[in-house]
Each structure stands twice: as C-alpha cells, then as structure tokens.
Amino acid sequence: MAGPQNTPPARRSRPRVLLVDDDVRIGQALGLALDDEGFEVDAVLTGEEALERAGDPRIDLVLLDLMLPGMDGFTVCRRLRDAGDLPIIMVTARSDSADVITGLEAGADDYVTKPLVAGELAARMRALLRRRRPAPAAPRRLVLGDVELRPDEGLALRAGDVVHLTRTEFRLLAELAAAQGRIVTRDELLARVWGYEYHGDTRLLDVHVRRLRRKIETDPDHPALVLTVRGAGYKIDPVAVSQEAPPPAEPVTGPRG
C-alpha cells in the first residue's frame, strides 16, 4: 500500500474519516453522529478493506476498532503507521487493559473507549486534525546533541540522517526542545500536544515518549536526551541543547500533511 498523501482538511469544508468497525449497527449510528458533528464518514468492516481505502488522498483520519475479524486492529494500525503518518484513533472496549498500551505502541495517536460519546470523540478528532494544518512559523533550528529539528520544514535529523517521526512524536520533541531544559509537566504536554485534558491518564504520553526515544536515543533504556523527572514530567537534558530557540507562542506545528 502506498503511503497516504492526504489533502489537508483545511482545504475542504468537512474532514473525511475512515471508520473501521465490523459491527454494522455501531458503524451506522456512529456515522450519523459524526455527520452531525461535521465529518464525512467512510465505513468499512475489515482490516483488509481499511488498508485499501486508507490510500485514498481524501481520507484525513482513521477511527479503528481493535476487535476485527481476520486481520486485527493492532496489525492494521502497524501497517498504516509503516505506510505514513495518517492520524489514527483506536477504539477499545477496555480502558484498563493492555489493549491501550499495545495499540499505542502499534502507532495509534490517541484512543477512545466504548461506549463512545460522539461529542468527546469529535473533539479528539478535531484536535488531531488541527495538528495537520500548516501554520505560519518563524524559521528556527533546534539542536539537541546529534538530533536536529527544523520545525518550519517538519524535518528531524539524527547525525545528519532523516529520522521519520510521526506528527505527534515531532510535536512532542519540539515542545520539549523549546523548553530548553526546563521541566514540562505531563499535564502541559497533554494540553499542548494533544490539545485537551486527560484527567490524569498519562499512558498516552508515556507510550509516545518511549516510541520517540527508540528513534532518537542511542540507548532508549538509558536515555540521554529526553529525561524523565519523576513525579513531574519530562525535560531535555540542558547540556544537549546547543542552540537556543525561543518557546513558541502557539503549540509547535509538526510535519505537514
């Protein structure tokens, strides 16, 4: 499957969502609810169909149920993430299960639990889609050890080689880098990167930090760049910051769709 090259949702009046759920009744009900919230919904029943349809450049976001017949949602999520950085929200029935961690590790940007509340789901979808829209930004360069971020280009380099970060990972690293070694609390990162409150659920953030460390740290189990401050949040090792950049007035825009 070719990596999706999606048209930014700002160019169309209604974002298009690919809904992947094998329960026809749930799909129909959710499709009507999201239509009322301002989304166009394409519904498919299987993971195989999802992979075929996700290459459509009109698709802006995938809403993916984990429990699917045949190819399960985890596999679909991994394949979608390998193909590109199309936003993925996974749907799980058990918020306290390992499904959440496994789904986030597979590459999902966010998760929701059943029963779904259309208004809350729509808010999360809009928050993800806002991160895909280009925004004016003064060119700047953030250097962290051998890692370089170019937010105006949506580019990350490590020792001169391009590192593929998802939009969420890019935004997370850029927010930490902009703090120039100061502690950024978990609540601040959730608000700045995901755009809404999570009421103490930090799994989303912690899994994304782990994924980020695998891509930029020499030894992810003993990180030297992205440091955990127990009981507070995360920070960039101030020794690694070799070039200053002022913190953005607005949340940092990541790679562009």
Phi, psi and omega per residue, in radians:
M1 nan 2.245 3.126
A2 -1.226 2.544 3.123
G3 -1.089 2.299 -3.104
P4 -1.138 2.297 3.037
Q5 -1.939 1.584 -2.919
N6 -1.580 2.442 3.048
T7 -1.227 2.246 -3.132
P8 -0.972 2.377 -3.075
P9 -1.079 -0.350 3.138
A10 -1.104 -0.332 -3.089
R11 -1.490 -0.123 3.138
R12 -2.233 2.731 -3.077
S13 -1.316 -0.521 -3.082
R14 -2.279 2.065 3.084
P15 -1.096 2.589 -3.127
R16 -1.866 2.259 -3.085
V17 -2.000 2.361 3.010
L18 -1.664 1.947 -3.132
L19 -1.696 2.130 -3.102
V20 -2.014 1.831 -3.104
D21 -2.724 2.287 -3.089
D22 -1.445 -0.093 3.097
D23 -1.604 1.875 -3.041
V24 -1.070 -0.724 -3.095
R25 -1.139 -0.748 3.092
I26 -1.101 -0.731 3.137
G27 -1.071 -0.736 3.141
Q28 -1.160 -0.784 -3.123
A29 -1.127 -0.761 -3.134
L30 -1.190 -0.642 3.106
G31 -1.069 -0.733 3.113
L32 -1.148 -0.729 -3.128
A33 -1.129 -0.748 -3.141
L34 -1.239 -0.528 3.048
D35 -1.069 -0.723 3.092
D36 -1.129 -0.466 -3.139
E37 -1.502 -0.021 3.058
G38 1.773 0.301 -3.134
F39 -1.950 2.589 2.904
E40 -1.640 2.381 -3.027
V41 -2.123 2.199 2.944
D42 -1.853 2.125 -3.069
A43 -1.882 2.361 3.018
V44 -2.289 2.803 -3.008
L45 -1.815 -0.294 -3.042
T46 -2.307 2.815 3.080
G47 -1.128 -0.652 -3.142
E48 -1.071 -0.765 3.090
E49 -1.110 -0.664 -3.126
A50 -1.059 -0.777 -3.128
L51 -1.121 -0.605 3.110
E52 -1.207 -0.749 -3.043
R53 -1.381 -0.432 -3.068
A54 -1.145 -0.342 3.096
G55 -1.325 -0.138 3.107
D56 -1.148 2.119 -3.087
P57 -1.126 -0.196 3.119
R58 -1.441 -0.245 -3.132
I59 -1.313 2.243 -3.115
D60 -1.819 -0.413 -3.025
L61 -2.809 2.602 3.099
V62 -2.009 2.267 3.034
L63 -1.908 1.911 -2.854
L64 -2.073 2.017 3.019
D65 -1.314 2.391 -3.108
L66 -1.323 -0.538 -3.067
M67 -1.632 1.655 -3.116
L68 -2.164 2.624 3.045
P69 -1.266 2.616 -3.132
G70 1.237 -2.091 3.123
M71 -1.212 2.104 -3.074
D72 -1.374 2.957 -3.066
G73 -1.110 -0.560 3.134
F74 -1.105 -0.776 3.125
T75 -1.127 -0.755 3.109
V76 -1.037 -0.777 -3.126
C77 -1.058 -0.813 -3.141
R78 -1.066 -0.726 -3.111
R79 -1.216 -0.672 3.075
L80 -1.104 -0.723 -3.118
R81 -1.213 -0.638 3.084
D82 -1.105 -0.528 -3.072
A83 -1.445 -0.349 -3.090
G84 2.975 -2.877 -3.086
D85 -2.061 0.584 3.022
L86 -0.979 2.248 -3.133
P87 -1.028 2.373 -3.123
I88 -2.242 2.183 2.972
I89 -1.972 2.119 -3.134
M90 -1.641 2.625 3.139
V91 -1.992 2.194 3.140
T92 -2.285 2.654 3.141
A93 -1.533 -0.264 -3.034
R94 -2.289 1.805 -3.079
S95 -1.240 -0.361 -3.087
D96 -1.741 0.242 -3.077
S97 -1.752 3.021 3.088
A98 -1.228 -0.188 -3.138
D99 -1.010 -0.693 -3.104
V100 -1.080 -0.871 -3.124
I101 -1.093 -0.787 -3.116
T102 -1.090 -0.725 3.134
G103 -1.148 -0.715 3.095
L104 -1.165 -0.687 3.082
E105 -1.111 -0.523 3.131
A106 -1.279 -0.247 3.061
G107 2.157 0.068 3.122
A108 -1.166 2.549 3.105
D109 -1.472 -0.480 -3.041
D110 -2.768 2.995 3.090
Y111 -2.529 2.695 3.005
V112 -2.331 2.708 -3.127
T113 -2.001 2.621 3.073
K114 -1.395 2.618 -0.082
P115 -1.244 2.492 -3.068
L116 -1.409 2.438 3.039
V117 -1.881 2.014 -2.975
A118 -0.998 -0.731 -3.104
G119 -1.120 -0.775 3.126
E120 -1.151 -0.758 3.128
L121 -1.066 -0.776 -3.132
A122 -1.080 -0.658 3.122
A123 -1.105 -0.722 3.129
R124 -1.189 -0.676 3.112
M125 -1.114 -0.753 3.137
R126 -1.126 -0.662 3.127
A127 -1.077 -0.741 3.098
L128 -1.140 -0.737 -3.092
L129 -1.196 -0.539 3.101
R130 -1.063 -0.541 -3.115
R131 -1.276 -0.219 3.134
R132 -1.571 -0.190 -3.036
R133 -1.519 2.330 3.094
P134 -1.086 2.500 3.067
A135 -2.397 2.489 3.121
P136 -1.017 2.393 3.135
A137 -2.621 2.401 3.075
A138 -1.193 2.311 3.142
P139 -1.014 2.345 3.067
R140 -2.691 2.849 -3.059
R141 -2.296 2.211 -3.134
L142 -1.968 2.139 -3.090
V143 -2.035 2.180 -3.100
L144 -2.270 1.675 -3.062
G145 1.071 -2.155 3.116
D146 -1.660 0.204 3.127
V147 -1.833 2.293 3.107
E148 -2.139 2.296 3.056
L149 -1.934 2.369 3.041
R150 -2.137 1.472 -3.025
P151 -1.033 -0.584 -3.138
D152 -1.173 -0.404 3.118
E153 -1.794 -0.185 -3.053
G154 1.151 0.682 -3.011
L155 -2.160 2.395 3.043
A156 -2.151 2.368 3.141
L157 -2.231 2.549 2.999
R158 -2.286 2.062 -3.061
A159 0.927 0.623 3.084
G160 1.543 -0.191 -3.136
D161 -1.714 2.468 3.138
V162 -1.147 2.326 3.062
V163 -1.951 2.201 3.139
H164 -1.431 1.935 3.019
L165 -1.927 2.455 2.987
T166 -1.166 2.902 3.113
R167 -1.015 -0.685 -3.137
T168 -1.149 -0.785 3.129
E169 -1.116 -0.732 3.133
F170 -1.073 -0.828 -3.112
R171 -1.093 -0.716 3.138
L172 -1.077 -0.830 -3.134
L173 -1.151 -0.686 -3.135
A174 -1.139 -0.672 3.105
E175 -1.135 -0.749 3.110
L176 -1.153 -0.721 -3.127
A177 -1.136 -0.684 -3.121
A178 -1.121 -0.413 3.114
A179 -1.339 -0.203 3.012
Q180 0.935 0.796 3.059
G181 1.694 -0.175 3.079
R182 -1.336 2.639 3.107
I183 -1.209 2.321 2.997
V184 -1.968 2.099 -3.059
T185 -1.215 2.814 3.104
R186 -1.050 -0.749 3.136
D187 -1.080 -0.698 3.121
E188 -1.124 -0.738 3.141
L189 -1.167 -0.712 3.103
L190 -1.069 -0.742 -3.126
A191 -1.206 -0.711 -3.069
R192 -1.355 -0.660 -3.042
V193 -1.567 -0.756 -3.108
W194 -1.700 -0.396 2.965
G195 1.558 0.167 3.110
Y196 -2.818 2.987 -3.041
E197 -1.413 2.565 3.109
Y198 -2.094 0.063 3.019
H199 0.895 0.851 3.011
G200 1.524 -0.073 3.112
D201 -1.465 1.784 -3.055
T202 -1.751 0.079 -3.133
R203 -1.013 -0.721 -3.121
L204 -0.968 -0.840 -3.124
L205 -1.196 -0.834 -3.047
D206 -1.101 -0.676 3.114
V207 -1.162 -0.708 3.121
H208 -1.151 -0.605 3.062
V209 -1.114 -0.738 3.100
R210 -1.057 -0.766 3.133
R211 -1.110 -0.709 3.122
L212 -1.108 -0.769 -3.133
R213 -1.068 -0.630 3.125
R214 -1.068 -0.457 -3.065
K215 -1.630 -0.445 -3.021
I216 -2.089 -0.234 -3.104
E217 -1.662 2.498 3.041
T218 -1.137 -0.733 3.078
D219 -2.251 1.658 -3.073
P220 -1.018 -0.463 3.126
D221 -1.325 -0.312 3.096
H222 -2.317 1.260 -3.002
P223 -1.121 2.501 3.118
A224 -1.973 -0.253 -3.119
L225 -1.837 -1.055 -3.121
V226 -1.634 1.878 -3.012
L227 -1.811 2.467 3.035
T228 -1.523 2.290 3.034
V229 -1.891 1.784 -2.998
R230 -0.963 2.259 3.112
G231 1.395 -0.006 -3.088
A232 -2.212 -1.033 -3.082
G233 2.915 -2.333 -3.103
Y234 -2.363 2.792 3.035
K235 -2.682 2.814 2.982
I236 -1.526 2.396 3.065
D237 -0.980 2.019 -3.083
P238 -1.034 -0.471 3.109
V239 -1.129 -0.506 -3.080
A240 -1.366 -0.323 -3.082
V241 -1.385 1.848 -3.058
S242 -1.795 -0.090 3.093
Q243 -2.517 2.245 -3.087
E244 -1.357 2.623 3.010
A245 -2.604 2.287 -3.096
P246 -1.171 2.523 3.096
P247 -1.058 2.478 -3.109
P248 -1.250 2.604 3.065
A249 -1.237 -0.557 3.086
E250 -2.030 2.796 3.083
P251 -0.919 2.501 -3.041
V252 -1.170 2.349 3.096
T253 -1.499 2.274 -3.136
G254 -1.575 -2.781 -3.125
P255 -0.987 2.583 -3.029
R256 -1.691 2.487 3.124
G257 -1.402 nan nan
